[in-house]
Amino acid sequence: MTDTPAHIHQLQLAVFNKMTSGQRIAVCLEMMEEGRAQLAANIRRKHSDWPEVEVMVATFERMYQGEFTSEKLADITNFIRAFHLKNDQDLINKES
């Protein structure tokens, strides 16, 4: 984004540069998780009737659509669905 004024950008860089490597990594991971959570929330809002696993699949597809071939992306999303289906079945079996 380019809507941050230059003087604010410099302040942000100064704060970031004062952090330890571990703090920088933690901040980056928090930002990535926040972005993923916001994307999932937007998908959930648009498709309120979808099961949670489909929200997870759509979130993954949006985040990684440029990283994998369509075939590999399909393999991964099918694995996500199968994993959650198996976990759901395991939970049902434990409760029985």
BAFITI-290649 format. One line per 4 residues: number of its first residue (from 0); for each residue x negated, y negated, z negated of N, C-alpha, C. Coordinates in pm, whole numbers, always signed. Atoms other than C-alpha are relative to their C-alpha. Layout:
% residues N
NUM> X Y Z X Y Z X Y Z ~ ...
***
This chain:
% residues 96
0> -86 +118 +0 +0 +0 +0 -89 -123 +0 ~ +79 +123 -10 -119 -350 +68 +71 -119 -62 ~ -73 +112 +58 +122 -556 -139 -58 -48 -133 ~ +65 +43 +123 -112 -589 -439 -94 -116 +31
4> +91 +113 -23 -280 -931 -456 -145 +39 -30 ~ +142 -34 +12 -660 -919 -430 -50 -11 -143 ~ +50 +17 +136 -720 -1052 -783 +52 +111 -93 ~ -54 -110 +80 -493 -782 -933 -72 +130 +37
8> +73 -117 -45 -664 -517 -723 -138 +5 -65 ~ +131 +5 +64 -1000 -630 -862 +9 +36 -148 ~ -19 -35 +142 -866 -606 -1219 +23 +152 -15 ~ -26 -144 +5 -737 -254 -1149 -130 +78 +19
12> +128 -67 -23 -1075 -150 -1011 -92 -11 -121 ~ +85 +20 +118 -1254 -297 -1314 +41 +96 -112 ~ -50 -91 +103 -1034 -96 -1552 -37 +144 +37 ~ +30 -135 -47 -1078 +220 -1344 -148 +32 -12
16> +145 -22 +5 -1456 +177 -1325 -54 +11 -142 ~ +42 -11 +140 -1481 +147 -1706 +33 +136 -60 ~ -42 -130 +52 -1322 +490 -1749 -111 +103 +20 ~ +89 -114 -19 -1519 +807 -1796 +52 +83 +117
20> -44 -89 -109 -1505 +1069 -1522 +123 +79 -39 ~ -115 -76 +49 -1267 +1274 -1733 +127 -83 -4 ~ -117 +88 +4 -1035 +979 -1783 +52 -28 +141 ~ -41 +25 -140 -1034 +905 -1408 +74 +121 +57
24> -66 -121 -49 -947 +1265 -1329 +139 +12 -62 ~ -129 -9 +68 -669 +1261 -1589 +101 -98 +59 ~ -88 +101 -59 -523 +940 -1444 +45 +45 +139 ~ -35 -47 -136 -536 +1082 -1090 +99 +115 -5
28> -93 -113 +13 -366 +1404 -1199 +138 -45 -45 ~ -128 +55 +46 -96 +1209 -1382 +72 -69 +116 ~ -61 +68 -114 -37 +998 -1070 +55 +100 +102 ~ -46 -103 -93 -12 +1308 -851 +128 +66 -52
32> -117 -63 +58 +236 +1470 -1090 +120 -94 +2 ~ -110 +98 -4 +443 +1151 -1111 +56 -10 +141 ~ -46 +4 -139 +458 +1134 -731 +80 +123 +37 ~ -73 -124 -27 +564 +1499 -710 +136 -1 -69
36> -126 +5 +75 +830 +1447 -977 +99 -97 +65 ~ -88 +96 -66 +969 +1141 -799 +54 +55 +132 ~ -43 -62 -124 +980 +1325 -467 +106 +106 -27 ~ -97 -103 +37 +1160 +1620 -629 +132 -64 -44
40> -122 +69 +45 +1407 +1380 -795 +78 -56 +119 ~ -68 +53 -119 +1483 +1216 -459 +68 +112 +78 ~ -58 -115 -71 +1541 +1555 -295 +120 +52 -77 ~ -109 -48 +85 +1757 +1665 -589 +122 -92 +11
44> -110 +97 -12 +1964 +1345 -559 +73 +16 +133 ~ -61 -15 -134 +2020 +1395 -184 +71 +133 +16 ~ -54 -135 -16 +2100 +1764 -224 +37 +56 -138 ~ -35 -38 +137 +2267 +1795 -563 +58 +141 -10
48> -56 -135 +1 +2422 +2128 -462 -106 +109 +17 ~ +107 -98 -22 +2084 +2296 -397 -45 +62 -132 ~ +64 -60 +119 +1944 +2547 -645 -140 -60 -20 ~ +129 +62 +32 +1627 +2432 -818 -114 +55 +85
52> +108 -57 -81 +1410 +2673 -618 -5 -66 +138 ~ +0 +67 -131 +1519 +2502 -295 -54 -143 -10 ~ +60 +131 +24 +1427 +2165 -443 -152 +15 -6 ~ +144 -26 +8 +1083 +2311 -524 -58 +25 +139
56> +47 -31 -135 +1048 +2447 -170 -6 -126 +84 ~ -3 +123 -80 +1150 +2118 -9 -108 -98 -45 ~ +105 +87 +53 +913 +1926 -237 -137 +46 +52 ~ +126 -55 -49 +626 +2158 -144 -17 -29 +149
60> +7 +23 -145 +708 +2129 +227 -34 -145 +31 ~ +29 +142 -23 +708 +1748 +210 -142 -36 -38 ~ +133 +36 +48 +385 +1730 +14 -111 +58 +87 ~ +108 -71 -70 +191 +1977 +227 +27 +26 +147
64> -36 -25 -139 +350 +1956 +572 -116 -21 +97 ~ +114 +25 -87 +29 +1823 +723 -122 +85 -30 ~ +115 -78 +45 -198 +2069 +544 -1 +143 +54 ~ -12 -138 -43 -70 +2401 +680 +70 +8 +135
68> -77 -25 -122 +52 +2542 +1009 +143 +31 -43 ~ -140 -28 +34 +428 +2590 +1025 +18 +145 -44 ~ -8 -141 +39 +376 +2966 +1000 -48 +21 -144 ~ +55 -13 +135 +161 +2938 +688 +93 -66 -102
72> -94 +69 +87 +404 +2688 +535 +121 +89 -27 ~ -113 -93 +16 +688 +2937 +596 -38 +116 -92 ~ +46 -109 +87 +484 +3216 +434 -2 -45 -146 ~ +11 +50 +138 +419 +3002 +125 +138 -25 -59
76> -133 +30 +53 +778 +2884 +89 +80 +128 -22 ~ -65 -130 +23 +904 +3242 +130 -53 +64 -127 ~ +59 -53 +123 +662 +3346 -145 +60 -71 -122 ~ -58 +77 +112 +794 +3066 -371 +139 +52 -31
80> -136 -50 +20 +1151 +3186 -317 -1 +140 -62 ~ +7 -137 +50 +1059 +3553 -374 -48 +4 -144 ~ +52 +6 +136 +860 +3469 -688 +110 -39 -98 ~ -105 +45 +91 +1152 +3281 -842 +116 +98 -6
84> -104 -102 +0 +1402 +3547 -739 -40 +115 -93 ~ +48 -108 +87 +1188 +3812 -909 +3 -44 -146 ~ -4 +49 +138 +1152 +3598 -1222 +143 -6 -52 ~ -140 +4 +41 +1528 +3544 -1230 +51 +140 -30
88> -41 -139 +21 +1585 +3920 -1195 -61 +55 -127 ~ +65 -46 +123 +1332 +3992 -1470 +69 -55 -123 ~ -70 +61 +112 +1511 +3750 -1700 +135 +68 -25 ~ -130 -66 +11 +1847 +3912 -1628 -19 +139 -61
92> +26 -135 +52 +1700 +4257 -1695 -36 -2 -147 ~ +38 +11 +141 +1550 +4144 -2027 +121 -29 -88 ~ -118 +37 +77 +1883 +3999 -2138 +102 +113 -7 ~ -97 -112 -3 +2072 +4321 -2052 -29 +103 -105
***
